[in-house]
Amino acid sequence: MAAMSGIVNQDLILSQATHELMGTCLGWKPQRDLEIIASTPPGGGTDRAARSLLKAIEATHLLEVPAKVVNIPGDGGRKAWMHIASRSGDPHVLGINTPNNVTDVLTGLVQEEQIQSKPVAILYNEYIGFVCRSDSAIETGTSLLKRLTSEASKLTISLSTSLGNPNHIAVAKVIRQAGANVMDPKIRVFDSARDVVADVIAGQSDVGAITAASAVPEIEANLVRAIAVSSPDRLPGVFTSCPTWAEQKVDCVIGAWRGAAAPAGITTEQVQYWRRLFAAAVETEEWRTELDRCLWTAMYLDGTALDRHLDDERVEIKSMLGELGLLRAPQRENP
């Protein structure tokens, strides 16, 4: 009887949420299938985010049209965002966005109008894990620092998904802490964190810097070893015994949020619809389970709080990229 009562109460809450959702959006609701675009292949960082978001949305029972995840990997995620930009005004397309959209513009990899979008919400934050092959002579973050100090140019570091993103900034902070030039190590860039882990296992890279959850299977299989994480505190699960960079006296606390954005040109009512739906989705048990499973940190932001965060972050990222020698002017094609 108690279990049945819980179900009834949940249905009542969802019914009330549905009424609020539709009432505040002046009647607009999706008219056809929703596409959630992931800029990485299946199993990659934004793919995990997209599938977790879809699972949570479905748990709310608020979306009345079918929804699916569409993977468009390539060019460090920019291929997906160019596709989304081409769908201007279409509220039936959402992409999993990251700080990469800002860093790609600031480092000159792409022009802002080529990947223009409308941020809707930040969903969570995740921190960066530094991993080596399990038989590597680099056993700790401290031993990596020593190698960087003495022979940085001989080291190869792989990361995803583009130069100048939070993963690269984290790497640059560690290199700089060792007193080396941030340009000295060879940097290999992959479209997916899964490819970074494979590169480390194959011995092509000495160190990989990726979202922490991306290396969990290989850590459990003892194929790679986590030597440091960029979180302020230790992460749970397989990272419990892995010290943070701060514990190893390195100034490297940095995360990479994941959010959802729509094509530019959608209406205020459409933005509000998606924000209401996301706010309901992140309150589901399914979403909380995904946060724990993927080692994510809750960080839901929308509205003015989101706008303020993105404005402040852009200023901070621009400053860090300039300090690290990664800031570049966009290269425009000749008319």
N, C-alpha and C positions, 0 to 999 in steps of 0.2 A: 504493500500500500504506500509506504514511504517513497519507494522508487517511482511509482506511478505519479505520486504527487509532485515529485521533482520534474517529471516530464511535462506535466500540465503547466507548472509554473514557468518552465523554460519556454513553452509554446506561447504563453501569455506575454512574456517579456519580448519574444520575437515579434508577436503580433503588434505590440505597442511600438516597437522599434520601426516596424514596417510603416505604420501609420505616420510616425514622426518623419521618417525618411521621405515619404511621398509628399507629405504636407508641406515640408520646408523647401521642396524643390519645384514648387509651382507646377506640378504635374509632369515634369519631364522624367522619363525613364528610358533605358536602352530599348531600342526597337529591333536589334539584330544581335547576332553572336558577338561576345566580347573576346578580343584577342589580347593576351598578356604577353608582351614581347620580352624575351630574354636574350641578352647580347652575348651569352656564352653557350657552348654546346650542353646537352643534357649532362647533369652532374656538376656543372660549373657554378660559380658563385651566384650570378643573377638568375640562373635556372633554378637553383634551390629556393631562392627568394620568391620567384614567380610561382612555383608549384606549392610552396607553403602558403602564399597569399591566396591562391585559388582554393586550396583546401579550407582555409579559414572563411573565405567568402561563401563557399558552399555550405559551411556549417551554420551560417546565419539564416539561410533560407530566404534571403532578401532579394537576391538577384533572380529575375524572372526570365532570363534568356540564357542559352548555353554559353559556356566560357571554355577557353582552351589556352594552353601555353604554346607559343610559337617561338622557336629558336632561330635567331638570325645572327650567328657568330661571324667574326671576321673583322680585321682592321682594328683590333683593340677595342671592339664594342661600337666603333663609329659606324659600321655598316648598319647596325640595328637602328641607331638614332637618325641616320640619314633616311632610312625607310619611314620612321615615325614622323620625321619632319615633312616627308612627302604626303602624309595623310592629314595635312592641316585642316582643322575644323571638325575632324571625325572623333566623336566622343566614345566610339566603340573600340578604341585602341589605347592601351596603356603600356608603358614600358617601365622596367625596373631601372631606375636611375641611381647614380652614385656620384661621388665627388669627381669622378673621371670626366664628367661632362664639362666641369669647370677647368680642371687641369689640362685637358686636351686643348682648350682654347688658349689658355695662358702660356702653354709651352709651344704654341704655334702649329700643333698637329692638324688643326681644323679651324675653319672660320665659324663663328658663333651661329650665323644664320643657317649653316648647313645642318646643324643638329638642334635647331630651336625647338623648344617644348614648353609646356606649362606644368611646373611642379605642382603636385596635388598634396602629397604627404611624405614625411619621412616615417618609415616603419620600424627600424631598429638600427643598432650599431653593432659592428663586429670588429674584433681586433686581429692583428697580424701575427702569424706564427713564423718563426725562422726555423727551418729544418735542414738537417744534413743527413746523408746516408748513414745508416746505423753503424757501419764500420769506419766512418770517417775519423780522421785524426782530430777534427774539430768537434770536441765533446761538449763544450759549453759556450755560452756567449762570450765569456772572458777569453777563451782560447781563440775565438774568432777575432776579437779585438787585437790580440797579440799578432795574429797573422796579418791583419790589416795594417798594423803599425810597421811590420817588418817587410812585407811583400804584397802589398795591396794589388799591384799590377798583375800578379800571378793568379789571383783569385777570379773565379767566374760566379756571378750571382744571377739567378733567374727570378723573374717575378711576373705577375699578371696584373693588369691586362694592357697597360700603356706606361710609357715614360712620364714621370712627373706626378703620377697618382699617389694616393696615400702609401701604398706599398713601397714605391720608389722613394718617397720622402722619408719613410722609416729607414730604409736602407742607407740613404744619404746621411741621415742623422747619426747612424752607427759608424759609418765610415769617417765622418767628421770627428766624432768622439775619439776615434783611434788616432787622430792627427794626420790622416791620409787625405789625399785629394779625392773628392767625390767622383771624379772622372777616371780614377786609376783602375778599379776593377772592371772586368768585362761584364756588361749587363746584357742578359738574354731576356727578351720579352715574349710572352705567349698569350694567346687569346683566352686561355682558361687556366685556372689554378691547378686543375688536374694534370695539365700538360707540364706544369712546373714541377710537380711532384714526380712525374715520370722522368723528367730530365735529370732530377737529382738522383733518382734510383739508378739511372743509366750511367751515372758518373760524368755527365756532360757539364754539370754545374756543381760547385762546391757547396753552395747554400741556396735555398729557395725561400722567398718571402711571399707568403700567401695568406689569405683569410684562414684563420686557425682550423675551422671545421673541415677544410678541404683536404687536410692531411690525416684525418682521424683513422681511416681504414689502414693506411700504411704504417702509422704509428702502432696501431694494435697488432699488425702483422710483423712488427719489428724490422720493417724495411727502411724506415727513416726515424730519426731522433729529433725531437723538439729541443732546441737549445735556448730559446727565449721567446717571450710574447710581448707585444707592445701595449698590453692592458695595464691599468693602474694597480690591479690586484690579480692574483693567480686565477686562471680559468679552471673550471671543474673538469671532471671526466679524465681523459687520458693526459690532460695538461696539468693535473694536480701537482705533479712533481717537477714541473717545468718552471723555473724562476722567471719573473718579469725582467725586462731590461732595467727597470728602476732598481730592482734588487741587486743587479750586477753593476750598479753605479753608472748607468748610461741614461742620458736624458732622451728617452724615446717612448713617450706615451702618445699614441696616435691610433685612431680607429677609422673605419670606413663605413659610413652609414649606407643603408639601402632604402630606397623610397619608391614612389610611383609617380610617374608624370604622364601627361596626355599630350597629344599634338597641340601646337599653338593654335589659337583661334577658336577654341571651344568656349561656350557661353558660361556665364557665372552660375546659372542654374545647373549646368552639367558638372561643373567643378564641385559645387556643393553636394550634388548627388553622390559623387565618388568619395568625397571626404566623409560624408555620413556613413557610407557603406564600409569604408576602411576603419572608421572609428568603432563600428560595431564588430568588424572582423577581428581586430586586435584584442577584443574582450572575450573571445571564445576560448574554450579549453583547448581546442585544436591548435590555435595560435600559440598559446602558452607552452604547449607540448613541443611545438617546433622551436621556440626560443631555447628551451632546455636542450633539445636534441642537437641543435646546430651551434650551441655555444654562443648564441646571440644575446645582446643586451637590449632590453626594451628601451625605445626612444621614439615614441609616437609624437609627431608634430604636424600641425596643419595651420591654415589661416595666417594670422599676423605673426604668430610665433615661428612658423615655418619661414616666412619671408624674412624676418629679422635674423634667424639663424643662418640662412643662405647668404644674406648680405654680409654679415660679420665673417662668415667662413671664407667668402671670396677674398676679402681684404687680407685675412690671415694666410690663406694659401698663396696669394700673390706675393706676400712678404717672404714666406718661407722659400718659395721657388726662386725668388730673386737672390736671397741669401745663399742658396745652394747652387746658384749658377744655372738654373734650369729654365728661367723665364726667357721666352722668345716672342718676337712679334709674329703674328700670323703671316704666312706666305700667300699672297694673293696672285691669282693667275693674271697674265696680261690680257687686257680687253681685246 
